Amino acid sequence: MKKFLIPLIIILFLFTLTYAQDSKVKLIGITIAENVGEDDYGLTLIDGIFSIISFEKLPNTDSFPLYSRWMGYGTHEIEFNILNPDKDKTLANIKDILDLELPNEVTYILSYFEDIAFENTGVYWIQAKVDGEVVKEIPIFVLEEGEGDIENADTNPILIFSLPCLEVYENDHGLPSIGGIFEYYMTEELPFVDNFLIANGWLSGEGLFTQRLEIISPSGKLLYSSNKKEFEINPGSLIIIVDYIEDFSYEEEGDYLIKVYLNEEEVGSYVLKVVVEE
């Protein structure tokens, strides 16, 4: 089978450069890929992100890892399901325990779906639950080779992740990959300055949209606000918009809030922690 995006677009923009603690947990990123592991720096690598699986003939099976990113506090039961297009049949189920020790802690879970049986073409669904409650569903587009039309699952694109990272590139199969993904900073002194990327992944939808980012300090000061970036997306497509944050100064310890806007409506938020080592 082949895994691919229609189309793959990576847009790189260059820039000069009081989040309340939540006792609950929320899903702040989810995607499937060819592989999830570590890069040369020991940071997370998501290799070969895809949204479409094309088989020579159906029925057929496939296996792939699932990356999910979480923020919150406390111990929670996490569950992932793969549902058929009518959402009346569960093809696979994975359960895990998420244990977050610090308020607004950000971490990720690596799960693996093995030998999933796809019977027909259509829009299948990955469903995520927390403590028995559905928190997100994202589509997987399953086709037979030669089939060109893709059913649209949503009018607006779905923000499937927003990741602080070090690099975004295409792998040998032409699929996007994200390396150097991190959740927090450990530092011996303040202030310090760093350069990094924020990669936002938008899945499916149809039409022309704008995105922008904000970064807010622990004390509530707006430190960074990007210009609007316009992008066009089609059914089944996955677009990654990359902001290059250059010479960003961290002046204080705590939770730096990152907000993501689609057409000026906030659609995602999470924190990037700065912890001073004693």
C-alpha positions in Angstrom: 0.0 0.0 0.0 1.0 3.6 -0.4 0.6 6.4 2.1 0.5 9.9 0.8 -0.9 13.4 1.0 -2.9 15.3 -1.7 -1.2 17.7 -1.9 1.8 17.9 0.5 2.5 21.6 1.2 5.0 22.8 3.7 4.9 26.6 4.1 7.9 28.1 5.9 7.6 31.7 7.2 10.6 33.5 8.7 10.2 36.0 11.5 12.2 38.2 13.7 11.2 37.6 16.5 -2.3 34.0 32.3 -2.6 30.6 31.5 -4.8 29.1 34.3 -3.7 25.7 35.7 -6.1 23.0 34.6 -6.7 19.9 36.8 -8.1 18.1 33.7 -6.3 16.9 30.6 -6.8 17.8 27.0 -5.5 16.4 23.7 -3.3 19.0 22.0 -2.0 16.9 19.1 -2.7 13.6 17.3 -1.3 12.2 14.0 -0.4 8.9 12.3 3.0 8.4 10.6 5.3 5.8 9.2 7.5 5.9 12.3 7.8 7.7 15.6 11.1 7.6 17.5 14.1 9.8 18.6 16.4 12.0 16.5 20.1 12.5 16.9 19.5 14.9 19.8 17.3 12.4 21.8 14.2 14.5 21.0 11.0 13.1 19.4 10.9 12.5 15.7 7.7 11.9 13.7 8.7 10.5 10.4 6.4 10.2 7.4 3.2 11.9 8.4 0.3 10.8 6.2 -3.5 11.2 5.8 -4.3 8.8 3.0 -3.8 5.1 2.6 -4.0 3.7 -0.9 -4.2 -0.1 -1.5 -3.9 -2.0 -4.7 -7.0 -3.9 -3.7 -9.4 -4.0 -0.8 -10.0 -5.6 1.6 -6.5 -5.2 3.0 -4.6 -4.5 6.2 -2.1 -1.9 7.4 -0.1 -1.1 10.6 1.1 2.3 11.8 2.1 4.2 15.0 -0.1 6.9 16.5 1.5 10.0 18.1 -0.7 11.9 20.6 0.3 14.9 22.7 -1.4 15.8 26.0 -1.5 18.6 28.5 -3.0 18.7 32.0 -2.7 17.2 35.5 -3.4 14.0 37.3 -3.9 10.3 36.2 -6.3 9.5 33.4 -7.4 6.6 31.2 -6.7 7.2 27.5 -8.4 5.2 24.8 -8.0 5.2 21.0 -10.3 3.6 18.5 -10.3 3.1 14.7 -13.9 3.3 13.5 -15.4 2.4 10.1 -16.9 5.2 7.9 -20.3 4.8 9.5 -18.8 4.8 13.0 -20.8 1.7 13.9 -17.9 -0.7 14.0 -14.6 -0.5 16.0 -11.7 -2.0 14.0 -9.1 -1.5 16.7 -8.9 -0.4 20.3 -5.9 0.7 22.4 -6.0 1.8 26.1 -3.3 3.5 28.1 -2.8 5.4 31.4 -1.6 9.0 31.3 0.1 10.2 34.5 0.8 14.0 34.7 2.6 15.1 37.9 2.8 18.8 37.3 0.0 21.3 36.6 -0.2 22.0 32.8 2.4 19.3 32.1 2.8 18.4 28.5 3.8 14.9 27.3 3.2 12.5 24.5 2.0 8.9 24.1 3.2 6.5 21.4 0.6 3.9 20.5 0.7 1.3 17.7 -2.2 0.0 15.5 -1.3 -3.4 14.1 -2.9 -5.3 11.1 -6.0 -3.0 10.9 -8.4 -4.6 8.4 -9.9 -2.0 6.0 -12.8 -3.6 4.0 -13.9 -0.7 1.7 -12.8 2.7 0.5 -14.1 5.7 2.5 -13.3 8.0 5.4 -12.4 6.0 8.5 -11.9 7.7 11.9 -9.4 7.7 14.7 -11.2 8.4 17.9 -9.5 9.6 21.1 -11.2 9.3 24.5 -10.2 10.6 28.0 -11.8 8.9 31.0 -14.5 7.5 28.7 -15.3 10.8 27.0 -14.7 11.4 23.3 -12.3 14.4 22.9 -11.4 14.2 19.2 -11.9 12.4 15.9 -9.7 12.7 12.9 -10.2 11.1 9.5 -8.1 8.6 7.6 -8.8 8.5 3.9 -8.7 4.9 2.5 -8.6 4.4 -1.3 -7.9 1.9 -4.0 -5.1 2.8 -6.4 -6.5 4.7 -9.4 -9.3 6.2 -7.3 -9.1 10.0 -7.4 -12.1 11.5 -5.7 -12.0 12.0 -1.9 -15.1 12.6 0.2 -14.8 15.7 2.3 -15.1 15.0 6.0 -15.2 18.6 7.2 -15.5 22.1 5.7 -12.9 23.7 8.0 -9.5 22.1 8.4 -8.7 20.2 11.6 -5.7 21.3 13.7 -4.1 18.0 14.4 -1.0 19.3 16.0 1.0 22.4 16.9 4.6 21.3 17.8 7.6 23.3 19.0 10.5 21.6 17.1 13.9 22.1 15.4 13.2 20.9 11.8 10.6 20.1 9.3 11.5 18.2 6.1 10.4 15.5 3.6 11.5 12.0 4.1 12.7 9.6 1.3 9.0 8.7 0.5 8.1 12.4 0.0 6.2 12.6 3.3 6.6 15.4 5.8 8.7 14.6 8.9 9.2 16.7 12.1 12.4 16.4 14.2 13.5 17.8 17.5 10.0 18.0 19.0 10.2 19.2 22.7 7.8 19.9 25.5 9.8 22.2 27.9 13.1 23.9 28.6 15.4 23.2 31.5 17.8 26.1 32.2 20.3 27.0 34.9 19.8 30.8 34.5 17.5 33.4 33.1 17.1 35.2 30.7 18.1 33.0 27.8 17.5 33.3 24.0 16.6 30.5 21.6 15.6 29.8 18.0 13.0 27.2 17.3 10.1 26.3 15.0 6.4 25.8 15.6 4.9 23.4 13.1 1.1 23.5 12.7 -0.6 20.6 10.9 -4.0 21.2 9.3 -5.9 18.2 7.9 -8.5 18.2 5.2 -11.2 20.8 4.8 -11.9 22.9 1.7 -11.2 26.5 0.8 -9.0 29.4 1.7 -8.0 30.1 5.3 -5.7 32.2 7.5 -3.6 31.1 10.5 -1.7 33.0 13.0 0.1 32.4 16.3 0.6 34.1 19.7 3.0 33.5 22.5 2.2 34.9 25.9 4.6 35.0 28.9 3.7 33.5 32.3 3.0 37.0 33.6 0.5 37.6 30.7 2.6 39.7 28.4 2.1 39.2 24.6 5.7 38.4 23.4 5.0 37.2 19.9 2.2 37.6 17.3 2.7 36.4 13.8 1.1 37.9 10.7 -1.8 36.1 9.1 -0.6 33.3 6.8 -3.1 32.4 4.1 -3.3 28.8 2.9 -5.6 26.7 0.7 -6.6 23.2 1.6 -8.5 20.4 -0.1 -10.2 17.2 1.0 -7.7 14.7 2.2 -4.8 17.2 2.1 -2.4 17.8 5.0 -0.7 21.2 5.2 2.1 22.0 7.6 2.7 25.7 8.3 6.0 26.4 9.9 6.8 29.6 11.9 10.5 30.2 12.5 10.8 31.9 15.9 14.2 33.7 15.9 16.1 35.1 18.9 13.2 34.5 21.2 14.0 35.7 24.8 12.8 33.8 27.8 12.8 36.3 30.7 11.0 34.3 33.4 10.2 30.8 34.6 6.8 29.3 34.1 4.2 28.4 31.5 4.5 30.3 28.1 1.1 30.0 26.4 1.0 29.3 22.7 -2.3 30.1 20.9 -3.3 29.1 17.4 -5.9 31.0 15.4 -7.8 29.9 12.3 -9.6 32.8 10.5 -9.0 34.8 13.8 -10.8 32.1 15.9 -8.8 30.4 18.6 -8.7 26.7 17.8 -5.8 25.4 19.9 -3.7 26.4 22.9 -1.0 24.8 25.1 2.0 25.7 27.2 5.7 25.6 26.7 7.3 25.3 30.2 10.5 26.9 31.3 12.0 25.3 34.4 15.0 26.7 36.3 17.3 23.9 37.7 18.4 24.4 41.3 
